[in-house]
Amino acid sequence: VEQALEARELAEAIDRFLRTLPERECSIFLRRYWYVDTVAEIAQRYNMSESKVKTRLHRIREKLRVYLMQEGIAV
């Protein structure tokens, strides 16, 4: 039960975080981690280089890590 509550809390925190992102960043993050698109597919979809997609994803993950820490969620 406790594990389920922690998972729900984490999911809600990630949802709140995604709402803080600009639409394009949110879409890139969701394409990679929800729809499991490859970096190449995302690059093609958004007319970006693969290295730029990787950089964006890295920066978004870092923002997420900081956000979760501020919310009191251990990462």
ChimeraX attribute file (.defattr): number of C-alpha atoms within 10 A of each C-alpha:
attribute: neighborCount
match mode: 1-to-1
recipient: residues
	/A:1	6
	/A:2	7
	/A:3	8
	/A:4	9
	/A:5	10
	/A:6	12
	/A:7	12
	/A:8	12
	/A:9	13
	/A:10	16
	/A:11	12
	/A:12	12
	/A:13	16
	/A:14	15
	/A:15	11
	/A:16	12
	/A:17	16
	/A:18	18
	/A:19	10
	/A:20	10
	/A:21	14
	/A:22	9
	/A:23	11
	/A:24	10
	/A:25	17
	/A:26	16
	/A:27	16
	/A:28	22
	/A:29	23
	/A:30	14
	/A:31	17
	/A:32	16
	/A:33	12
	/A:34	10
	/A:35	10
	/A:36	12
	/A:37	15
	/A:38	13
	/A:39	20
	/A:40	14
	/A:41	16
	/A:42	21
	/A:43	18
	/A:44	13
	/A:45	11
	/A:46	12
	/A:47	10
	/A:48	14
	/A:49	14
	/A:50	16
	/A:51	12
	/A:52	12
	/A:53	23
	/A:54	15
	/A:55	12
	/A:56	15
	/A:57	19
	/A:58	13
	/A:59	13
	/A:60	19
	/A:61	13
	/A:62	12
	/A:63	14
	/A:64	17
	/A:65	16
	/A:66	14
	/A:67	16
	/A:68	17
	/A:69	12
	/A:70	10
	/A:71	11
	/A:72	9
	/A:73	14
	/A:74	9
	/A:75	8
